[in-house]
Amino acid sequence: MSGEEKVDVLVIGGGMAGLSCAYLLAKAGKEVVVVERGESCGGKTLTGGRIYTYSLEKLLGKELFSQAPLERPIVKEQIAMTHSQGALTIDYTDYDFKEDVPQSYSVLQAVFNPWLAEQAEEAGAVIAGGILVENLIEKDGRIIGVKMGDEEMLADLVVAADGINSFIAQKAGLRGDLIGAEIAVGVKELIELPEGIINARFGLSKGEGAARLFLGVTEGIGGGGFLYTNRNSISLGLAIAPEKLGEQKKPLPDIMQDFKMHPSIYPLIEGGETVEYGAHLVSEAGYNGVPKKLYREGLLVVGDAGGLCINMGTSIRGMDLAIASAIAAANAYLEAQNATEVGNIYTKKLSETILPTMKIYRKYPVMMEIPRLFKEYPLMANDIMHFLFTVDGKIPKKMLKSIQKVVKQDVGLKNLLSDGWKGLRAL
Ligand SMILES: Cc1cc2nc3c(=O)[nH]c(=O)nc-3n(C[C@H](O)[C@H](O)[C@H](O)COP(=O)(O)OP(=O)(O)OC[C@H]3O[C@@H](n4cnc5c(N)ncnc54)[C@H](O)[C@@H]3O)c2cc1C
């Protein structure tokens, strides 16, 4: 790559957002280069493991979508409220979720991203791995290229798809530093198990998947656990607020180890082999964390780099938004009559697609600020169940009185009312 070289589009980052954008633009005949700091795409990324498919199907079209290396369509949605001796698990099965195009699949980025990179290459994009973009090149207020060590590359359009810690969006003056309250630290293990064992442990038929969210596994710190069944493995992890984690004596790997050893979780992973372990930041701010502007002349910001991620409480949605924003960016570039229009068209497309959805969920992060959600409420739910299912030959206490006692002792009536009100207002 030399300072003289100029391409139509240079994409920084070979995650889902960058590769999706590169695929569409290369397919449309544009000269596209993706620069990825990892040796290969998927090597430096980490996700929990469920992708909502609507934007991926739009990106690939039905035929190519059917060939994508996704894991299992999710038909079981489970929420486990956990305490030291057990868990109350809500288990909702819905076969509508796998009809026609299943609404969501478990996915492994280490498998999926290299495949998407291959599709982009086949469409004509060049993917350059092992290169870190260090800066942007500006001329007369317009972004005209990037610097990579001693090398420079010029482009008609630069797409910043460099993930949550987007140094590029910061360099462009579009975003400030990440702040602790707006992120979570995620850790994840990939645990291999035979397909039949996974099916039996989760009550699944062949080709079906389960997603489980855990509350009460984070030592009372804001956050939760997640589990996704893949074909021959389980993705198990935690996402925790980093600020409180700092005040906590137990390090994150120990919290993860306790999570794995919990009596309701260990039987699900017993005999499995951990083949991957990773940590990564997750964007938690939702709509309020999206910068006012996601473009400069010559630059568009997509995916996590633009804060386009929602924590819905029951699941994190970053991958579908990464792809949807990449589609919007690629189409904005293709439709614009001149360079000055691209940013406005991109913004308009986001305002018509993913931003209204993000806006609906914009108060959800408030719910995450209810501290009792992560310890006291799971304990209360389990104590009530303990009371309901205990038969020990003694004369039982009146049900209503006993439940009131549990509520008072675990949460407190005043807290229950104020948390309930806070929770309702966040919906
Ligand atoms: C623990 C955890 C659980 C999650 N669970 C889910 C889930 O279940 N479902 C869901 O939809 N989302 C989930 N998410 C969020 C989701 O993973 C992200 O929103 C999504 O992967 C973002 O894609 P992206 O392409 O924008 O960024 P990334 O996947 O982060 O890709 C950015 C790429 O840019 C590269 N890069 C960075 N800087 C440079 C540079 N300067 N030069 C060159 N290359 C660079 C990186 O190496 C990386 O490959 C989760 C995230 C975490 C951490």
The ligand as an SDF file (V2000), in Angstrom:
LIG
                    3D

 53 58  0  0  0  0  0  0  0  0999 V2000
  -19.8280  -10.6470   26.0020 C   0  0  0  0  0  0  0  0  0  0  0  0
  -20.6300  -10.1120   24.8490 C   0  0  0  0  0  0  0  0  0  0  0  0
  -21.8610  -10.6620   24.5670 C   0  0  0  0  0  0  0  0  0  0  0  0
  -22.5960  -10.1830   23.4730 C   0  0  0  0  0  0  0  0  0  0  0  0
  -23.7380  -10.8360   23.1230 N   0  0  0  0  0  0  0  0  0  0  0  0
  -24.3900  -10.4770   21.9970 C   0  0  0  0  0  0  0  0  0  0  0  0
  -25.4590  -11.2610   21.4940 C   0  0  0  0  0  0  0  0  0  0  0  0
  -25.7780  -12.3370   22.0130 O   0  0  0  0  0  0  0  0  0  0  0  0
  -26.1210  -10.8130   20.3960 N   0  0  0  0  0  0  0  0  0  0  0  0
  -25.7670   -9.6570   19.7270 C   0  0  0  0  0  0  0  0  0  0  0  0
  -26.3810   -9.3080   18.7200 O   0  0  0  0  0  0  0  0  0  0  0  0
  -24.7240   -8.9220   20.1760 N   0  0  0  0  0  0  0  0  0  0  0  0
  -24.0190   -9.3110   21.2650 C   0  0  0  0  0  0  0  0  0  0  0  0
  -22.9270   -8.6010   21.6710 N   0  0  0  0  0  0  0  0  0  0  0  0
  -22.5610   -7.3780   20.9210 C   0  0  0  0  0  0  0  0  0  0  0  0
  -21.9530   -7.7410   19.5580 C   0  0  0  0  0  0  0  0  0  0  0  0
  -20.9470   -8.7020   19.7030 O   0  0  0  0  0  0  0  0  0  0  0  0
  -21.3930   -6.5060   18.9130 C   0  0  0  0  0  0  0  0  0  0  0  0
  -22.3670   -5.4820   18.9270 O   0  0  0  0  0  0  0  0  0  0  0  0
  -20.9790   -6.7470   17.4590 C   0  0  0  0  0  0  0  0  0  0  0  0
  -20.1070   -7.8360   17.3570 O   0  0  0  0  0  0  0  0  0  0  0  0
  -20.3430   -5.4680   16.8950 C   0  0  0  0  0  0  0  0  0  0  0  0
  -19.7780   -5.7080   15.6210 O   0  0  0  0  0  0  0  0  0  0  0  0
  -18.7930   -4.6290   14.9970 P   0  0  0  0  0  0  0  0  0  0  0  0
  -18.4070   -5.1710   13.6660 O   0  0  0  0  0  0  0  0  0  0  0  0
  -19.3940   -3.2880   15.0830 O   0  0  0  0  0  0  0  0  0  0  0  0
  -17.5430   -4.5980   15.9830 O   0  0  0  0  0  0  0  0  0  0  0  0
  -16.4820   -5.7240   16.3100 P   0  0  0  0  0  0  0  0  0  0  0  0
  -17.0680   -7.0650   16.1940 O   0  0  0  0  0  0  0  0  0  0  0  0
  -15.8680   -5.3420   17.6240 O   0  0  0  0  0  0  0  0  0  0  0  0
  -15.3900   -5.5570   15.1450 O   0  0  0  0  0  0  0  0  0  0  0  0
  -14.4740   -4.5150   15.1410 C   0  0  0  0  0  0  0  0  0  0  0  0
  -13.2510   -4.9750   14.3570 C   0  0  0  0  0  0  0  0  0  0  0  0
  -12.3890   -3.8650   14.1370 O   0  0  0  0  0  0  0  0  0  0  0  0
  -11.0510   -4.2650   14.3500 C   0  0  0  0  0  0  0  0  0  0  0  0
  -10.3120   -3.0530   14.6840 N   0  0  0  0  0  0  0  0  0  0  0  0
  -10.4720   -2.2690   15.7870 C   0  0  0  0  0  0  0  0  0  0  0  0
   -9.6610   -1.2030   15.7120 N   0  0  0  0  0  0  0  0  0  0  0  0
   -8.9700   -1.3140   14.5430 C   0  0  0  0  0  0  0  0  0  0  0  0
   -7.9790   -0.5020   13.9300 C   0  0  0  0  0  0  0  0  0  0  0  0
   -7.5820    0.6570   14.4770 N   0  0  0  0  0  0  0  0  0  0  0  0
   -7.4470   -0.9140   12.7490 N   0  0  0  0  0  0  0  0  0  0  0  0
   -7.8760   -2.0750   12.1730 C   0  0  0  0  0  0  0  0  0  0  0  0
   -8.8100   -2.8680   12.7210 N   0  0  0  0  0  0  0  0  0  0  0  0
   -9.3620   -2.4880   13.8830 C   0  0  0  0  0  0  0  0  0  0  0  0
  -11.1610   -5.2920   15.4760 C   0  0  0  0  0  0  0  0  0  0  0  0
  -10.0310   -6.1310   15.5210 O   0  0  0  0  0  0  0  0  0  0  0  0
  -12.4420   -6.0300   15.1180 C   0  0  0  0  0  0  0  0  0  0  0  0
  -12.2020   -7.1200   14.2630 O   0  0  0  0  0  0  0  0  0  0  0  0
  -22.1400   -9.0750   22.7230 C   0  0  0  0  0  0  0  0  0  0  0  0
  -20.9050   -8.5030   23.0250 C   0  0  0  0  0  0  0  0  0  0  0  0
  -20.1340   -9.0290   24.0500 C   0  0  0  0  0  0  0  0  0  0  0  0
  -18.7820   -8.4620   24.3160 C   0  0  0  0  0  0  0  0  0  0  0  0
  1  2  1  0
  2  3  1  0
  2 52  2  0
  3  4  2  0
  4  5  1  0
  4 50  1  0
  5  6  2  0
  6  7  1  0
  6 13  1  0
  7  8  2  0
  7  9  1  0
  9 10  1  0
 10 11  2  0
 10 12  1  0
 12 13  2  0
 13 14  1  0
 14 15  1  0
 14 50  1  0
 15 16  1  0
 16 17  1  0
 16 18  1  0
 18 19  1  0
 18 20  1  0
 20 21  1  0
 20 22  1  0
 22 23  1  0
 23 24  1  0
 24 25  2  0
 24 26  1  0
 24 27  1  0
 27 28  1  0
 28 29  2  0
 28 30  1  0
 28 31  1  0
 31 32  1  0
 32 33  1  0
 33 34  1  0
 33 48  1  0
 34 35  1  0
 35 36  1  0
 35 46  1  0
 36 37  1  0
 36 45  1  0
 37 38  2  0
 38 39  1  0
 39 40  1  0
 39 45  2  0
 40 41  1  0
 40 42  2  0
 42 43  1  0
 43 44  2  0
 44 45  1  0
 46 47  1  0
 46 48  1  0
 48 49  1  0
 50 51  2  0
 51 52  1  0
 52 53  1  0
M  END
$$$$
